[in-house]
Amino acid sequence: MKTIVAKFGGTSLADAAQFKKVRAIIEADPSRRFIVASAPGKRNPEDHKVTDLLYRCRDLAAHGGDPAPVLEEIRARFAGIIEELGVDFDLDAELAAICGHLRERDYMASRGEYLNAKILSAYLGIPFIDAAECVRFVRAGLPDYETTNDLMAFALRGATRVIIPGFYGTDQSGVIRTFTRGGSDVTGSLVARAVSADLYENWTDVPGMLFADPRVVDNPRTVERITYRELRELSYLGASVLHEDAVFPVRKAGIPINIRDTNCPEEHGTMIVPVENERSWETVVTGIAGKPGFCCVSLEKGMMNSEVGFGAKLLTIFAEHGVSFEHCPSGIDTMSVVVQREAFAPQREAILREIEEDLHPDYIAVDDSIALIAVVGHGMVHSKGISARVFRAMANARINVRLIDAGPGEMNIIFGVAEEDCNDALRALNNALG
């Protein structure tokens, strides 16, 4: 029988009405055998995510405040779901157990997923397996992929249907650890790999992967298919429909991901696949993304190209100060290093001083307000006119391109603009390419 892992996000399980939609989706296809649940998300823009309430509760307990009002808000949220669904669930006993760990940040953060998964288990009559038993962490945020795969495969062996909470696991000492926010995506991916799933469905509140950020661009089109590599490139600059680390376990196993909308289950959403056949010229660009917060350190030095090791020495200075470089466009006598401003700022003076002392550039300058824009699409290098369309769009929008980093690969064009031009650049590209 076909095996589908279905992960449901916070908005998909925000209240009892959403639980009922999730039930209909699960029961519509018996192949949906392994269900990963998130904590309740926002029911409306003014609402609170349960995970945020749990973090607040921990912070109050850790700093001498009174967590009781926040605990009551959490209790009321879950109690409302339980009452409307008519589920037999001892919430008070579960909350009493949680109160013994109020100062443990990761433990508290994980309880939203834990409680929601247990309630969903009771509602559907599907067995619950605690992620603490089968998701192992090297440290907070970083799972031990191979150990987790072995533990997960053992725990789920022979199971017909199972519900597993997302977002957390334990370290080697048995202490609860969590992924970064959105980490239930990663749990779903780990489950899919462990059970050799045919498909990993990620149910959320959007119709799929969008060509551009809908907060910036009006009504961007839904992308029907995208490769793992393309998704990784777009995630790097802020596309956030899926936690970027969720790609690795399923990519290794060659399992496709389907992004679906819980509120519109009839829509096919976006398929994320290992490889893609040639696209038409009109749709070769899969998506665009932009992100501010970068700076560019630029050097000029006569005969730089004949000075063996110049580039290595320059990047070593950044590395020794713990600053990773993002891009490194260069010319005959010029070289630029693009870095994240947040990482560079504390080390700025020391790095610039060492560059002057060790490399003796003729000129050095820093542009502190760069936004990077990515145009991503499989096979762009073989499609005539893509670059022309990209930069014609910038010219027509009267946006100055500060730097360009387009290597020989077929996947992307990355360029820099002033931060204040970032959103205008995305709108111009959407009009030209979307």
Secondary structure in CASP SS format (residue, H / E / C, confidence):
PFRMAT SS
TARGET T0000
AUTHOR 0000-0000-0000
METHOD secondary structure of the structure
MODEL  1
M C 1.00
K C 1.00
T C 1.00
I E 1.00
V E 1.00
A E 1.00
K E 1.00
F E 1.00
G C 1.00
G C 1.00
T C 1.00
S C 1.00
L C 1.00
A C 1.00
D C 1.00
A H 1.00
A H 1.00
Q H 1.00
F H 1.00
K H 1.00
K H 1.00
V H 1.00
R H 1.00
A H 1.00
I H 1.00
I H 1.00
E H 1.00
A H 1.00
D C 1.00
P C 1.00
S C 1.00
R E 1.00
R E 1.00
F E 1.00
I E 1.00
V E 1.00
A E 1.00
S C 1.00
A C 1.00
P C 1.00
G C 1.00
K C 1.00
R C 1.00
N C 1.00
P C 1.00
E C 1.00
D C 1.00
H C 1.00
K C 1.00
V H 1.00
T H 1.00
D H 1.00
L H 1.00
L H 1.00
Y H 1.00
R H 1.00
C H 1.00
R H 1.00
D H 1.00
L H 1.00
A H 1.00
A H 1.00
H C 1.00
G C 1.00
G C 1.00
D C 1.00
P C 1.00
A H 1.00
P H 1.00
V H 1.00
L H 1.00
E H 1.00
E H 1.00
I H 1.00
R H 1.00
A H 1.00
R H 1.00
F H 1.00
A H 1.00
G H 1.00
I H 1.00
I H 1.00
E H 1.00
E H 1.00
L H 1.00
G C 1.00
V C 1.00
D C 1.00
F C 1.00
D C 1.00
L H 1.00
D H 1.00
A H 1.00
E H 1.00
L H 1.00
A H 1.00
A H 1.00
I H 1.00
C H 1.00
G H 1.00
H H 1.00
L C 1.00
R C 1.00
E C 1.00
R H 1.00
D H 1.00
Y H 1.00
M H 1.00
A H 1.00
S H 1.00
R H 1.00
G H 1.00
E H 1.00
Y H 1.00
L H 1.00
N H 1.00
A H 1.00
K H 1.00
I H 1.00
L H 1.00
S H 1.00
A H 1.00
Y H 1.00
L H 1.00
G C 1.00
I C 1.00
P C 1.00
F E 1.00
I C 1.00
D C 1.00
A H 1.00
A H 1.00
E H 1.00
C C 1.00
V C 1.00
R E 1.00
F E 1.00
V E 1.00
R E 1.00
A C 1.00
G C 1.00
L E 1.00
P E 1.00
D C 1.00
Y H 1.00
E H 1.00
T H 1.00
T H 1.00
N H 1.00
D H 1.00
L H 1.00
M H 1.00
A H 1.00
F H 1.00
A H 1.00
L H 1.00
R C 1.00
G C 1.00
A C 1.00
T C 1.00
R C 1.00
V E 1.00
I E 1.00
I E 1.00
P E 1.00
G C 1.00
F C 1.00
Y E 1.00
G E 1.00
T E 1.00
D C 1.00
Q C 1.00
S C 1.00
G C 1.00
V C 1.00
I E 1.00
R E 1.00
T E 1.00
F C 1.00
T C 1.00
R C 1.00
G C 1.00
G C 1.00
S H 1.00
D H 1.00
V H 1.00
T H 1.00
G H 1.00
S H 1.00
L H 1.00
V H 1.00
A H 1.00
R H 1.00
A H 1.00
V C 1.00
S C 1.00
A C 1.00
D C 1.00
L E 1.00
Y E 1.00
E E 1.00
N E 1.00
W E 1.00
T E 1.00
D C 1.00
V C 1.00
P C 1.00
G C 1.00
M C 1.00
L E 1.00
F C 1.00
A C 1.00
D C 1.00
P C 1.00
R C 1.00
V C 1.00
V C 1.00
D C 1.00
N C 1.00
P C 1.00
R C 1.00
T E 1.00
V C 1.00
E C 1.00
R E 1.00
I E 1.00
T E 1.00
Y H 1.00
R H 1.00
E H 1.00
L H 1.00
R H 1.00
E H 1.00
L H 1.00
S H 1.00
Y H 1.00
L C 1.00
G C 1.00
A C 1.00
S C 1.00
V C 1.00
L C 1.00
H C 1.00
E H 1.00
D H 1.00
A H 1.00
V H 1.00
F H 1.00
P H 1.00
V H 1.00
R H 1.00
K H 1.00
A H 1.00
G C 1.00
I C 1.00
P C 1.00
I E 1.00
N E 1.00
I E 1.00
R E 1.00
D E 1.00
T C 1.00
N C 1.00
C C 1.00
P C 1.00
E C 1.00
E C 1.00
H C 1.00
G C 1.00
T E 1.00
M E 1.00
I E 1.00
V E 1.00
P C 1.00
V C 1.00
E C 1.00
N C 1.00
E C 1.00
R C 1.00
S C 1.00
W H 1.00
E H 1.00
T H 1.00
V C 1.00
V C 1.00
T C 1.00
G E 1.00
I E 1.00
A E 1.00
G E 1.00
K E 1.00
P E 1.00
G E 1.00
F E 1.00
C E 1.00
C E 1.00
V E 1.00
S E 1.00
L E 1.00
E E 1.00
K C 1.00
G C 1.00
M C 1.00
M H 1.00
N H 1.00
S H 1.00
E C 1.00
V C 1.00
G C 1.00
F H 1.00
G H 1.00
A H 1.00
K H 1.00
L H 1.00
L H 1.00
T H 1.00
I H 1.00
F H 1.00
A H 1.00
E H 1.00
H C 1.00
G C 1.00
V C 1.00
S C 1.00
F E 1.00
E E 1.00
H E 1.00
C C 1.00
P C 1.00
S E 1.00
G C 1.00
I C 1.00
D C 1.00
T E 1.00
M E 1.00
S E 1.00
V E 1.00
V E 1.00
V E 1.00
Q E 1.00
R H 1.00
E H 1.00
A H 1.00
F H 1.00
A H 1.00
P H 1.00
Q H 1.00
R H 1.00
E H 1.00
A H 1.00
I H 1.00
L H 1.00
R H 1.00
E H 1.00
I H 1.00
E H 1.00
E H 1.00
D H 1.00
L H 1.00
H C 1.00
P C 1.00
D C 1.00
Y E 1.00
I E 1.00
A E 1.00
V E 1.00
D E 1.00
D E 1.00
S E 1.00
I E 1.00
A E 1.00
L E 1.00
I E 1.00
A E 1.00
V E 1.00
V E 1.00
G C 1.00
H C 1.00
G C 1.00
M H 1.00
V H 1.00
H H 1.00
S C 1.00
K C 1.00
G C 1.00
I H 1.00
S H 1.00
A H 1.00
R H 1.00
V H 1.00
F H 1.00
R H 1.00
A H 1.00
M H 1.00
A H 1.00
N H 1.00
A C 1.00
R C 1.00
I C 1.00
N C 1.00
V E 1.00
R E 1.00
L E 1.00
I E 1.00
D E 1.00
A C 1.00
G C 1.00
P C 1.00
G C 1.00
E C 1.00
M C 1.00
N E 1.00
I E 1.00
I E 1.00
F E 1.00
G E 1.00
V E 1.00
A E 1.00
E H 1.00
E H 1.00
D H 1.00
C H 1.00
N H 1.00
D H 1.00
A H 1.00
L H 1.00
R H 1.00
A H 1.00
L H 1.00
N H 1.00
N H 1.00
A H 1.00
L H 1.00
G C 1.00
END
